[in-house]
C-alpha cells in the first residue's frame, strides 16, 4: 500500500515493552507515549542535517516536477531557501539528539545539506528535478502508515509514529503533518468532504515529551481524511522539530519549514496509495 517497500515501518517487530504496553490495554490517543526501548539506542553520525524528499518545482534547476500524470506541477516545499518564508524544512542536528524512526528495528536518519544538489550520506539526492525523481531519502521510517488503515470514505483517521532519542533529555518536541488529499500538487487546502471538513494540515504543532534516550511511540490527534480521487499515490509529510510552526502562517500551512531552519528534528515525505 505504501510505495516504499524498503521502509522498515511497514514490518515492525514490537519489542517486549511495546507488547507489554499493548497487553495493558493502552490505545491510540493524541498524547499517548509508550517507551518501546529505553536503552540500546544505536549511535548515529552527528551532525546529521536533514531535508524532505517530496517533488518541488521551486528547485535549484528551475525545472517543474510532477508526481504522476495527469497531476499538476508539484509545489511541495522541499528545497531549503534559508530566510525565504517558503523554504523547505531543514534540521541542522548539530548535535543529533532525536529523529523520527525506531532505531531498535534499523530506523535511521540520513544527512544532506540540500535536497537537490550536493553530497548526500545515502549516495543520492533526495530529489532529482532533471529526471522528475523524488522520494529518494533512505532514512524515512518514522510513521506506521498501516496503523491509519485505508481511507475509503470521508472519515476520521490517525496514525502512529516512532521517535528515537539518542542522548540527553527531557525534551519537548513538535510534530506537524500534511496530506495532499485532493492531489492538487500542494498541501494546505481546506474543503468539504461529505458532512466533514478536511484540512490538509492534518497535525498542527502536536507537543510531545521525550524523557531521555530511547525509542518512543506516539499517535497523532484525530484528523478528517478524504478518499483518493485517482489511482496514483498522494504525498504526505511528517516533521519533527524543536520549535513549533506559526499556526497562522500561510507558508507553514503549505508545509514549509522554519525560516533559517530548525536546530533539531527530521522531515519525512511519503507517496501513499491510501
N, C-alpha and C positions, 0 to 999 in steps of 0.2 A: 504493500500500500504506500510505502514511502520510497521515493526514487533515489535512495541512498542505501543499497544493500550492504555496504560495509559498516553501517552505523551500529555500534555496539549497543545503543539504547534500545534496539529492537529485539535483542536477545539477552537481556539482563538475567543473571543468575543471582537472586537475592541472597545476601549473606544472612547468617543466623540472627543478628539483631533485627534486621528488617522482617524476617519471618516471624520472630517473636512479637514484634510490634503488630503485625497483621493478626496474629492469633489473639492478641489482647483486644482486638476489635477496633483499632484505630481506622478511621475512614477519611476520605478526602475532605479537606476544608481549605479555606483561603489562607489560614495561618498555621496549618499543621506542620510541625517539624519533627522528623524522625532521624535519629543518628543511625546511619547504615553501618558505618565502620569508624569508630572514634580514633583508631590508631592505624598505623601501617600505610599512611599516605605516601604514594610514590613520588620521588623527587622529580621536579620539573626544571627545565632550563629557565634561568632568570637573568636579565629581563625577558619578557615574552610579549611584545606588543601585538595586539590582535585587532583585526577588522573583519567585517562580514564578507559574504560572497554571493549576494543577490545581484542580478544584472542591473547595471547602472549606465544609462545613456549619457550622463554627465561625467564622463571619464576623461583620462589624460590623452585619449586619442581622438576625441570628438566624434566617435562612431556610435550610432544608435544601436542599442541592444534590445532584443525581444526575448520572450521565454516560451514561445510556441505559437505557430500560425493558427488563426489569424489575429493573434494578440497584438495590441498596440505597443509602441515603444515602451520599454521598461524604464521607469523613473524611480527605482528604489535607491535611496541614498546609501551608497556603499563606499565610494572613493572619498578619502579624507581630504578636506579642504581647509583645515585649521580654523581660522576665525570666521569663516563663512557660516552663517546660521544653518544653511542647507547641507552641511558636511555629513558625510557618513560617519558612523561611530568608530572611535578608536580608543583602545585601552592600552596605556603605556606599560603597566605591570612591571615597574622597576622599583622594588622587587615584586615578584609574583606571589600574591598572598591567597587568592582564591579564584576559581574559574568554574564554568559550567561543565558538568560531567561527573562520572563515577570512577575515580581512579582505581578502585579495587577490581573493576572489570575491564581495565585498559583505557578508561577515559583520559583524555589528554587535552592540551591546548597547543596550537602551533604558534609560530611567530612570523610577523611580517610588518614592515613599516608602511606599506601602501597596498591597496587591494589589486591594482592592475599593473604595477611596474616594480622593478627592484627585486632584491633577493627575498626568498620565502623559505622558511625552515622545512616545509614539506615538499619543496622542489618545484612547485608550480604556483603561479599567481592565482589568487582567489577568483578573479575574473579575467578573461582574455577578450577584450572587445573586438579585436580583428577577426576572430572566428565565432563571435557571438556565443562564447562559452562562459558559463558561470558554475556555481555550486562545486568549487574545487578545493575548499578547505577541508583537510582530512581530520580536523580536530572537532568536528561538530557532533556532539554526543550528549548534550545536556537533557533535552526533553525526552519523555517516553510518549511519543505521539499515539501509540496504541492505547494508552490509558484514556484518551479522548473518545475513542470509538469513531465509527463512521458518522458523517453529517448527512443524514438522509432527508432532513426537513429543516424548517426554521425552528431551532431548538436551543435550549441552554446547554453549554458544554464547559468543561475544564480539563486541564491535563496536568500531569505530574512531571517534575524535572529534578535533576540532581545537581548539587553544588559540592565541590571539593575545596576544603581549606587546607593550605599547605603549611602554614605556620602562623603563630600569633593569635590574636583574638582577645575578647569578643569583638565582632564587627556587626554593624548594621549595613546591609546592602539593599539595593533596589532592583526590582525586576520589572521590565516593560516588554510587551509583546504586541505584534501586529500580524494581521492575516488579510490577504487580498481576496476577500470572499467573492467580489464581483468581477475579478480578473480585469480590472481597469489598467493594470500596469503600474499602479502606485497604491500606497496604503493611506488610510485616514478617512475614507468616506463613512458617512452615517446614512443609513437608508432603512426603509421599512421592509420587513420580511414576514408575511402573514400578519399575525397580531403582535409581532415583536419588533423592536428597533435594534438593528445591528450596527455596532460601532467597530470599525476595523482596527482601532487601537484597543485591543482586547484586554490588555493588562496595563494599568496605569500606576506606576510607582508603588508596586507591592513591596512593602518593607519586610525584610526577613532578618532574623537574628542568627548569626554564625558564632557559636560559643568559643570554638577553638579548632585545632587541627582535626580533620576527619571528613567523612562524606555524609551529606545530609540530603533528605528528600523532602520536597515541598509540593504543594498543589496550588495552582493558580486560583484566584477568585473565579466564580462562575461568570461566563460571558455568553451573549447570544450569538449563535452561528447561523450561517446561511449555506444551503447545499451548493455543490459545484454546478455552475450553469453550462459547463462544457466538458469535454473529455480529457483535456490536458491539465497538468498539475497547476496548483496555486502556490504562491510564495508566502511564507510565514517567517517571522523573525522573533527571536528572544534575545534580550540584552540584560546582562547582569552588570551593575555599576556601583560605584562608591557614593554617588550623589544622585538625587532624583532629577528627572526632567521637569521643565516648567509645564504644568498641566494645561496652560492656555497658549502654548507656543504652536503656531501652525506648522513649523518645521518639525518639532517633536511629534506632532500628530502624523506626519508623513514618514516617521521612522528615523529621522536624523538624530545624531548624537550630540553630546555636549560640545559647545564651542571650545576649540583648542584641545579637545579630547578629555577622557577620564584618566585618573591615576590607576584605577584597578578595574578588573572585570573581564568580560568576554561578550562578543556578539556572535550568534549563530543564525544562519539562514537555511531554509529548507524548501524544497519543492515537494509538495504533498498532493496526493491523489484523493485526499479526504474531501 
